[in-house]
Amino acid sequence: MRLRSLLTMADLGLELVTGEEELDRFVRWVVTTDMLDPGRYLSGGELVLTGMQWRHDPADSEVFVRALAQAGVAGMAAGDARYGGAPPDVVEACRKHRIPLFRVPETVAFAAVTEQITRNLSTGRAADLTAILDRHRQLVSGAGLGSVLELIERDLGMRCWVVSSTGRAVAGPATAPPVEVTTAFLSARRLPCALLHEGGRFSLFAVDEHRTSRAADWFLVFEGDYTEWPEERRALAGELAAVVSLERARQDDRQSAEGRLAQELIELIVSDAKPTEIISRLELTGLGPAETYIAVAAAGDDTLRPGELRVLLREILYGRRPAAGVVDGEAIALIPAGPDTPVIDEINRAVTALEPGLRGSRLSVGVSGVVDGEGLRGAVEEARYARRMAAGRLQPASVVGHDELATHMLLLASVPDEVRRMFRLRLLDPLTTYDQDNRADLVHTLETFLEVSGSWTKCADLLHVHVNTLRYRIQRIEELTARDLSRLEDRVDFFLALALR
């Protein structure tokens, strides 16, 4: 706003004493001071409010006003309380240094002046920026988010970052916000929220709070405490969140050629295509056939939609050029293997950090070993099995790597799904049906019997039954399945069938 606008604020009753020719200056902020030389605390464009407590003799006026002029302030407003008006030496110093001088009536508090001017400043600037952001939202230009954040910092003094749920700074100033903001965002009961940190106060706003799970969302980090902002500035934060949401949707690769090719590649691998077909598709996605790869699979419950899972998995693997797709509600990604930090360590750290943002939902991740192009199908099966194993754990977020899988499971990972399903059903379905119809416990008995390597005494103790009862149950299992649990081959078959559940 311009200085002349102060004269239109009837509630304040400000009067111009001198400096009419300078009334087109812009006011950037309001500062109250009674220091004799406040120059070091001024940066230009301020309206300085003063009660003139600094004036002990006329010579002090020259010192004070000269400091204001050198700092480049917009103007000065002096209160009547001490002198009943600005003394002649103060007026003369302002005229000499071309500092517009306003009179503040004794009945008007400086706090009221500051509040009304600040409100007008925020309203005007926020309105201008809202119009700019609205145009940006409609055009969604390719300039990216950096230009918008620079605009907000330059015109409103609001430093802001866009951050992903894994803590990656998507856009914003070069100096990143403290890492604690990510934990605060994920664990906050309500948003927006304010974070008090040794580096200052920060305000956190979700980008797409009502349509995206917290763990898969981006968020805005502003310097300062939003609870102290005027309503217009809070509205601006909402406008910026809408712009970031659109920009994020624009960057979603699912609609790009690379994203569609990655989806087709994953579907091709899962459909048991020939290695030659898979390798030819690899070249189209940008993953070279001469490289080695790792497969990663992720799944959640109903609160994490497949599209969000895919976005979340790509975010976890950001920087490793993932080719990702979704099959049967499970997100699967392929990444080039490298000699650097093991992928499993990176994924574990990311998933552990994301756990507060799951908010009651579950996330399970499986990671395969390293394979070449011809071994991709086995790697995907291995990752999917590891993911299922992770889903069986108690933690809300769990990761299982290939080194945790038993050797026989690595072998089973390469067997077609239908074959595995039929193998499991043929052996266990008679027992499951019998248990349901008779309220029996044959499947659990079989599992315990195999765990103790066929020891009758140990098995009976674990099941809390008499050995004769155990013998009857084992006999019933053998009758229903036409198998002999005294034979190693049949025990192995049952062991594998139970592992495939």
C-alpha positions as CSV (number, residue, x, y, z in Angstrom):
1,M,0.0,0.0,0.0
2,R,1.1,3.6,-0.5
3,L,1.6,6.2,2.2
4,R,-1.3,8.3,1.0
5,S,-3.7,5.4,1.9
6,L,-3.0,6.1,5.6
7,L,-4.9,9.4,5.3
8,T,-8.0,7.5,4.2
9,M,-8.2,5.3,7.3
10,A,-10.7,7.4,9.2
11,D,-10.6,5.2,12.3
12,L,-6.9,6.1,12.9
13,G,-7.2,9.8,12.4
14,L,-3.6,10.2,11.2
15,E,-2.6,13.7,10.0
16,L,0.2,14.5,7.6
17,V,2.7,17.0,9.1
18,T,5.2,17.2,6.3
19,G,6.2,15.3,3.2
20,E,3.2,15.6,0.9
21,E,5.4,15.1,-2.2
22,E,6.5,11.7,-0.9
23,L,3.1,10.1,-0.3
24,D,3.4,7.7,-3.3
25,R,6.0,5.7,-1.4
26,F,5.1,2.1,-0.7
27,V,4.8,0.8,2.8
28,R,6.2,-2.7,3.3
29,W,5.7,-3.2,7.0
30,V,5.2,-1.4,10.3
31,V,7.8,-1.0,13.0
32,T,7.6,0.5,16.5
33,T,10.8,1.9,18.1
34,D,12.0,4.4,20.6
35,M,15.7,3.7,20.1
36,L,17.8,6.8,19.2
37,D,19.5,5.0,16.4
38,P,17.3,2.1,15.1
39,G,19.0,1.8,11.7
40,R,20.5,-1.6,12.2
41,Y,17.0,-3.1,12.7
42,L,15.5,-1.5,9.6
43,S,15.7,-2.9,6.1
44,G,13.7,-0.3,4.1
45,G,10.1,0.4,3.3
46,E,8.8,0.5,6.9
47,L,6.4,2.9,8.5
48,V,8.2,3.7,11.8
49,L,5.9,4.4,14.8
50,T,7.6,6.2,17.7
51,G,6.5,7.9,21.0
52,M,9.7,10.0,20.8
53,Q,11.1,8.6,24.1
54,W,14.5,8.9,22.4
55,R,14.4,12.7,22.4
56,H,16.2,14.3,25.3
57,D,17.3,17.5,23.4
58,P,16.7,18.9,19.9
59,A,20.0,17.4,18.6
60,D,18.6,13.9,19.0
61,S,16.0,14.6,16.3
62,E,18.8,14.8,13.7
63,V,20.3,11.6,14.8
64,F,17.0,9.7,14.8
65,V,15.6,10.9,11.5
66,R,19.0,10.6,9.7
67,A,19.1,6.9,10.7
68,L,15.6,6.4,9.3
69,A,16.6,8.1,6.0
70,Q,19.7,6.0,5.6
71,A,17.7,2.8,6.2
72,G,15.2,3.8,3.4
73,V,12.1,3.8,5.5
74,A,8.8,4.9,3.9
75,G,7.7,7.3,6.6
76,M,7.4,8.1,10.3
77,A,4.4,8.5,12.5
78,A,4.9,10.2,15.9
79,G,2.5,10.0,18.9
80,D,1.2,13.0,20.8
81,A,1.4,11.5,24.2
82,R,4.7,12.9,25.3
83,Y,4.9,16.3,23.6
84,G,1.4,16.9,22.4
85,G,2.7,16.9,18.9
86,A,6.0,16.7,17.0
87,P,8.4,19.4,18.2
88,P,9.7,21.8,15.6
89,D,13.2,20.2,15.5
90,V,11.6,16.8,14.7
91,V,9.5,18.4,11.9
92,E,12.6,20.2,10.5
93,A,14.7,17.0,10.5
94,C,12.0,15.1,8.6
95,R,11.7,17.9,6.1
96,K,15.5,18.0,5.7
97,H,15.8,14.2,5.1
98,R,12.5,14.0,3.1
99,I,10.9,11.6,5.6
100,P,7.1,12.0,5.5
101,L,5.8,12.6,9.0
102,F,2.4,11.7,10.4
103,R,0.8,12.7,13.6
104,V,-0.9,10.0,15.7
105,P,-3.5,11.3,18.1
106,E,-3.0,10.5,21.7
107,T,-6.3,8.6,21.8
108,V,-5.1,6.1,19.2
109,A,-2.9,3.2,20.3
110,F,0.1,2.2,18.3
111,A,-1.2,-1.4,18.4
112,A,-4.4,-0.3,16.6
113,V,-2.3,1.5,13.9
114,T,-0.1,-1.6,13.4
115,E,-3.1,-4.0,13.3
116,Q,-5.0,-2.0,10.7
117,I,-2.1,-1.3,8.5
118,T,-0.9,-4.9,8.6
119,R,-4.4,-6.1,7.8
120,N,-4.5,-3.8,4.7
121,L,-1.0,-4.9,3.7
122,S,-1.8,-8.6,3.9
123,T,-5.2,-8.2,2.2
124,G,-3.8,-6.3,-0.7
125,R,-0.7,-8.5,-1.2
126,A,-2.7,-11.7,-0.7
127,A,-5.3,-10.6,-3.2
128,D,-2.6,-9.8,-5.8
129,L,-0.8,-13.1,-5.2
130,T,-4.1,-15.1,-5.1
131,A,-4.8,-13.7,-8.6
132,I,-1.4,-14.8,-9.8
133,L,-1.7,-18.2,-8.2
134,D,-5.2,-18.6,-9.8
135,R,-3.7,-17.9,-13.2
136,H,-0.9,-20.3,-12.5
137,R,-3.4,-23.0,-11.4
138,Q,-5.4,-22.6,-14.6
139,L,-2.4,-22.6,-16.9
140,V,-0.2,-25.1,-14.9
141,S,2.8,-23.8,-16.8
142,G,5.9,-25.8,-17.2
143,A,7.9,-23.4,-15.1
144,G,7.5,-25.5,-12.0
145,L,6.9,-24.6,-8.4
146,G,10.1,-22.8,-7.8
147,S,8.9,-19.6,-9.5
148,V,5.7,-19.5,-7.4
149,L,7.6,-20.0,-4.1
150,E,10.1,-17.3,-5.1
151,L,7.2,-14.9,-5.8
152,I,5.6,-15.5,-2.4
153,E,8.9,-15.0,-0.6
154,R,9.7,-11.8,-2.5
155,D,6.3,-10.2,-2.2
156,L,5.2,-11.4,1.2
157,G,8.4,-12.4,2.9
158,M,7.0,-15.9,3.4
159,R,9.7,-18.6,2.9
160,C,8.1,-21.9,1.9
161,W,9.1,-25.4,0.9
162,V,7.3,-28.3,-0.8
163,V,8.3,-31.6,0.9
164,S,7.3,-35.2,0.2
165,S,6.2,-37.6,2.9
166,T,9.7,-39.2,2.9
167,G,11.3,-35.8,3.6
168,R,12.5,-35.0,0.1
169,A,12.5,-31.3,-0.6
170,V,10.5,-31.1,-3.8
171,A,10.9,-27.3,-4.2
172,G,11.9,-24.2,-2.2
173,P,14.9,-22.4,-1.0
174,A,18.3,-24.1,-1.2
175,T,18.6,-24.3,2.6
176,A,16.2,-27.1,3.5
177,P,13.9,-27.0,6.5
178,P,14.8,-29.1,9.6
179,V,14.2,-32.8,9.1
180,E,11.8,-32.8,12.1
181,V,9.1,-31.2,10.0
182,T,8.5,-34.5,8.2
183,T,7.9,-36.4,11.4
184,A,5.7,-33.6,12.7
185,F,3.6,-33.7,9.5
186,L,3.1,-37.5,9.5
187,S,2.3,-37.7,13.2
188,A,0.1,-34.5,13.6
189,R,-3.4,-35.2,14.8
190,R,-4.7,-32.3,12.8
191,L,-3.4,-30.1,10.0
192,P,-2.3,-27.4,9.6
193,C,0.0,-27.5,12.6
194,A,2.9,-25.4,14.0
195,L,6.3,-26.8,14.9
196,L,8.6,-25.1,17.4
197,H,12.2,-25.9,16.5
198,E,15.5,-24.6,17.7
199,G,15.8,-23.0,14.3
200,G,12.5,-21.1,14.7
201,R,8.8,-21.8,14.1
202,F,7.4,-23.6,11.1
203,S,3.8,-24.1,9.9
204,L,2.8,-27.3,8.1
205,F,-0.1,-27.6,5.5
206,A,-1.1,-30.8,3.7
207,V,-1.3,-30.5,-0.1
208,D,-4.2,-32.8,-0.7
209,E,-5.4,-33.7,2.8
210,H,-8.9,-34.9,2.0
211,R,-8.2,-37.0,-1.1
212,T,-4.7,-38.5,-0.4
213,S,-3.5,-40.6,2.5
214,R,-1.1,-38.8,4.8
215,A,1.8,-41.2,4.0
216,A,1.5,-40.6,0.2
217,D,0.9,-36.8,0.4
218,W,3.2,-33.8,-0.1
219,F,3.1,-30.9,2.4
220,L,4.0,-27.2,2.6
221,V,6.4,-25.9,5.2
222,F,6.2,-22.2,5.9
223,E,8.5,-20.2,8.2
224,G,6.5,-18.7,11.1
225,D,3.5,-19.6,13.1
226,Y,0.3,-19.8,11.1
227,T,-1.8,-19.1,14.2
228,E,-0.5,-15.6,14.2
229,W,-1.4,-14.9,10.5
230,P,-4.3,-12.9,9.4
231,E,-7.1,-14.8,7.6
232,E,-6.0,-13.6,4.2
233,R,-2.5,-15.2,4.6
234,R,-4.0,-18.5,5.6
235,A,-6.2,-18.4,2.5
236,L,-3.1,-17.9,0.5
237,A,-1.6,-21.1,2.0
238,G,-4.7,-22.9,0.8
239,E,-4.4,-21.5,-2.7
240,L,-0.7,-22.5,-2.9
241,A,-1.7,-26.1,-1.8
242,A,-4.1,-26.2,-4.7
243,V,-1.4,-25.1,-7.1
244,V,1.0,-27.7,-5.7
245,S,-1.6,-30.4,-6.0
246,L,-2.2,-29.6,-9.7
247,E,1.5,-29.5,-10.4
248,R,2.0,-32.9,-8.7
249,A,-0.8,-34.4,-10.9
250,R,0.9,-32.9,-13.9
251,Q,4.2,-34.7,-13.0
252,D,2.4,-38.0,-12.4
253,D,4.1,-40.3,-15.0
254,R,1.1,-42.7,-15.3
255,Q,-0.2,-40.6,-18.2
256,S,3.2,-40.3,-19.8
257,A,4.6,-42.7,-22.4
258,E,7.3,-43.9,-19.9
259,G,4.7,-44.6,-17.3
260,R,2.5,-46.6,-19.6
261,L,5.4,-48.6,-20.8
262,A,6.5,-49.3,-17.2
263,Q,2.9,-50.6,-16.4
264,E,2.9,-52.8,-19.5
265,L,6.4,-54.2,-18.5
266,I,5.2,-55.2,-15.0
267,E,2.1,-56.8,-16.5
268,L,4.2,-58.7,-19.0
269,I,6.5,-60.1,-16.3
270,V,3.6,-61.2,-14.1
271,S,1.8,-62.8,-17.0
272,D,4.7,-65.3,-17.4
273,A,5.9,-63.9,-20.7
274,K,9.1,-65.1,-22.4
275,P,12.4,-63.5,-21.3
276,T,13.0,-62.3,-24.8
277,E,9.7,-60.3,-24.7
278,I,10.6,-58.8,-21.4
279,I,14.0,-57.8,-22.4
280,S,12.7,-56.0,-25.5
281,R,10.2,-54.1,-23.4
282,L,13.0,-53.2,-21.0
283,E,14.8,-51.3,-23.7
284,L,11.7,-49.2,-24.3
285,T,11.4,-48.2,-20.7
286,G,14.9,-46.9,-20.5
287,L,16.2,-49.8,-18.4
288,G,19.1,-51.2,-20.3
289,P,19.2,-55.0,-20.8
290,A,22.9,-55.2,-19.8
291,E,22.1,-54.1,-16.3
292,T,21.2,-56.0,-13.2
293,Y,18.0,-55.4,-11.3
294,I,16.1,-55.6,-8.1
295,A,12.3,-56.0,-7.8
296,V,10.3,-54.3,-5.0
297,A,6.7,-55.1,-4.2
298,A,4.4,-53.1,-1.9
299,A,0.8,-53.5,-0.7
300,G,-1.5,-52.0,1.9
301,D,-5.0,-52.3,3.2
302,D,-8.1,-50.6,1.8
303,T,-7.0,-47.2,3.1
304,L,-4.0,-47.1,0.7
305,R,-5.4,-47.2,-2.8
306,P,-3.3,-48.9,-5.6
307,G,-2.6,-45.6,-7.3
308,E,-1.3,-44.2,-4.0
309,L,0.8,-47.3,-3.4
310,R,2.5,-46.8,-6.7
311,V,3.2,-43.2,-6.0
312,L,4.5,-44.0,-2.5
313,L,6.7,-46.8,-3.8
314,R,8.2,-44.5,-6.5
315,E,8.8,-41.9,-3.7
316,I,10.5,-44.5,-1.5
317,L,12.7,-45.4,-4.5
318,Y,13.2,-41.8,-5.7
319,G,16.6,-41.4,-7.4
320,R,16.9,-45.0,-8.5
321,R,14.9,-44.7,-11.7
322,P,12.1,-47.0,-10.8
323,A,9.8,-48.5,-13.5
324,A,6.6,-49.1,-11.6
325,G,3.2,-50.6,-12.2
326,V,0.2,-52.0,-10.3
327,V,-1.1,-55.6,-10.6
328,D,-3.9,-57.0,-8.5
329,G,-3.7,-54.1,-6.1
330,E,0.0,-54.6,-5.5
331,A,2.5,-52.0,-6.6
332,I,5.7,-53.5,-8.2
333,A,8.8,-51.7,-9.2
334,L,12.0,-52.6,-11.0
335,I,15.2,-50.6,-10.2
336,P,18.8,-51.0,-11.5
337,A,21.0,-52.6,-8.9
338,G,24.1,-50.7,-8.0
339,P,27.3,-51.1,-5.8
340,D,26.2,-48.4,-3.4
341,T,24.2,-48.6,-0.2
342,P,22.0,-51.7,-0.2
343,V,18.5,-50.9,-1.3
344,I,17.0,-52.8,1.6
345,D,18.6,-50.4,4.1
346,E,17.2,-47.4,2.3
347,I,13.7,-48.9,2.1
348,N,13.7,-49.9,5.7
349,R,14.6,-46.3,6.8
350,A,11.9,-44.8,4.5
351,V,9.2,-47.2,5.6
352,T,10.0,-46.8,9.3
353,A,9.9,-43.1,9.0
354,L,6.5,-43.3,7.1
355,E,4.8,-45.4,9.8
356,P,3.3,-42.5,11.8
357,G,1.6,-41.3,8.5
358,L,-0.1,-44.7,8.0
359,R,-2.6,-43.7,10.7
360,G,-3.9,-47.2,11.4
361,S,-3.4,-48.7,7.9
362,R,-0.7,-51.2,7.0
363,L,2.1,-51.2,4.5
364,S,4.1,-54.3,3.6
365,V,7.2,-54.3,1.3
366,G,9.2,-57.1,-0.2
367,V,12.6,-56.8,-1.9
368,S,14.2,-59.4,-4.2
369,G,17.8,-60.2,-4.8
370,V,19.8,-59.0,-7.7
371,V,19.1,-60.6,-11.1
372,D,19.9,-59.9,-14.8
373,G,17.3,-59.2,-17.4
374,E,16.4,-62.9,-17.9
375,G,15.7,-63.4,-14.2
376,L,13.2,-60.6,-13.8
377,R,10.2,-62.9,-13.5
378,G,11.8,-64.8,-10.7
379,A,12.8,-61.6,-9.0
380,V,9.2,-60.2,-9.1
381,E,7.8,-63.5,-7.7
382,E,10.5,-63.4,-5.0
383,A,9.6,-59.8,-4.1
384,R,5.9,-60.6,-4.0
385,Y,6.4,-63.5,-1.7
386,A,8.6,-61.5,0.6
387,R,5.9,-58.8,0.6
388,R,3.3,-61.4,1.7
389,M,5.7,-62.6,4.4
390,A,6.0,-58.9,5.6
391,A,2.2,-58.6,5.6
392,G,2.1,-61.4,8.2
393,R,4.1,-59.5,10.7
394,L,2.6,-57.5,13.5
395,Q,4.1,-54.1,12.7
396,P,2.0,-51.6,10.7
397,A,4.9,-51.1,8.3
398,S,7.2,-54.0,7.6
399,V,9.9,-54.9,5.0
400,V,11.3,-58.3,4.2
401,G,14.3,-58.8,2.0
402,H,15.3,-61.8,-0.1
403,D,17.9,-62.8,2.5
404,E,15.1,-63.6,5.0
405,L,13.5,-66.1,2.7
406,A,14.2,-69.8,3.0
407,T,15.9,-71.5,0.1
408,H,12.8,-73.6,-0.7
409,M,10.7,-70.4,-1.0
410,L,13.2,-69.0,-3.5
411,L,12.5,-72.2,-5.5
412,L,8.7,-71.8,-5.1
413,A,8.8,-68.2,-6.3
414,S,9.6,-69.4,-9.8
415,V,6.6,-71.8,-9.9
416,P,3.4,-70.5,-11.6
417,D,0.7,-69.2,-9.3
418,E,-1.9,-71.7,-10.5
419,V,0.4,-74.6,-9.9
420,R,1.2,-73.4,-6.4
421,R,-2.5,-72.9,-5.6
422,M,-3.5,-76.4,-6.8
423,F,-0.6,-78.0,-4.9
424,R,-1.7,-76.2,-1.6
425,L,-5.4,-77.0,-2.1
426,R,-4.9,-80.7,-2.9
427,L,-3.0,-81.2,0.3
428,L,-4.7,-78.9,2.8
429,D,-8.2,-78.4,1.5
430,P,-9.5,-81.8,2.9
431,L,-8.1,-80.8,6.3
432,T,-9.5,-77.3,6.3
433,T,-12.9,-78.5,5.3
434,Y,-12.9,-81.2,8.1
435,D,-11.8,-78.5,10.7
436,Q,-14.7,-76.3,9.6
437,D,-17.3,-79.0,9.7
438,N,-16.2,-80.6,12.9
439,R,-14.6,-77.8,14.8
440,A,-11.4,-79.7,14.8
441,D,-7.8,-78.6,14.7
442,L,-6.1,-80.8,12.2
443,V,-4.2,-78.1,10.3
444,H,-2.7,-76.6,13.4
445,T,-1.9,-80.1,14.6
446,L,-0.1,-80.9,11.4
447,E,1.9,-77.7,11.5
448,T,3.0,-78.3,15.1
449,F,3.9,-81.9,14.3
450,L,6.2,-80.8,11.5
451,E,7.8,-78.0,13.6
452,V,9.0,-80.5,16.1
453,S,10.2,-82.9,13.4
454,G,7.6,-85.6,14.2
455,S,8.3,-85.8,18.0
456,W,5.1,-87.3,19.5
457,T,5.9,-86.2,23.1
458,K,6.9,-82.6,22.2
459,C,4.0,-82.1,19.9
460,A,1.5,-83.4,22.5
461,D,3.0,-81.1,25.1
462,L,2.7,-78.0,22.8
463,L,-0.9,-78.9,21.9
464,H,-1.8,-79.7,25.5
465,V,-3.3,-83.1,24.6
466,H,-2.6,-86.7,25.4
467,V,-0.3,-88.6,23.1
468,N,-3.1,-90.9,22.1
469,T,-5.3,-88.0,21.1
470,L,-2.4,-86.7,18.9
471,R,-2.0,-90.2,17.3
472,Y,-5.7,-90.2,16.5
473,R,-5.4,-86.7,14.9
474,I,-2.4,-87.7,12.8
475,Q,-4.2,-90.9,11.7
476,R,-7.2,-88.8,10.6
477,I,-4.9,-86.5,8.6
478,E,-3.4,-89.4,6.8
479,E,-6.8,-90.9,6.0
480,L,-8.1,-87.6,4.6
481,T,-5.1,-86.9,2.5
482,A,-3.9,-90.4,1.5
483,R,-0.5,-89.5,2.8
484,D,1.9,-91.1,5.3
485,L,3.5,-88.8,7.7
486,S,6.2,-91.3,8.6
487,R,7.6,-90.8,5.0
488,L,10.0,-87.9,4.5
489,E,8.6,-87.1,1.0
490,D,5.0,-86.6,2.4
491,R,6.3,-84.5,5.3
492,V,8.1,-82.2,2.8
493,D,5.0,-81.9,0.7
494,F,2.9,-80.9,3.7
495,F,5.7,-78.4,4.8
496,L,5.7,-76.7,1.4
497,A,1.9,-76.6,1.3
498,L,1.7,-74.9,4.7
499,A,4.4,-72.4,3.6
500,L,2.3,-71.5,0.6
501,R,-0.7,-70.4,2.6
